[in-house]
């Protein structure tokens, strides 16, 4: 069973970027769903990304890296 992602945050402190699916979060930072997906960036390079969707449309895309915190 795959766990649902509740939030992602890239960076730390005031300079961080944060998105969540929690209803208690401001509408500015809230999305309906966050998924970990793959993105092909060249013929032979595929990277993992986190994508947030709002009303069925892509709202943000964030590259998975060491400075990204994911809460399930």
Secondary structure, 3 states (H helix, E strand, C coil): CCCCCCEEEECCHHHCEEEECCCCCCHHHECCEEEEEEEEEECCEEEEEEEEEECCEEEEEEECCCCEEEEC
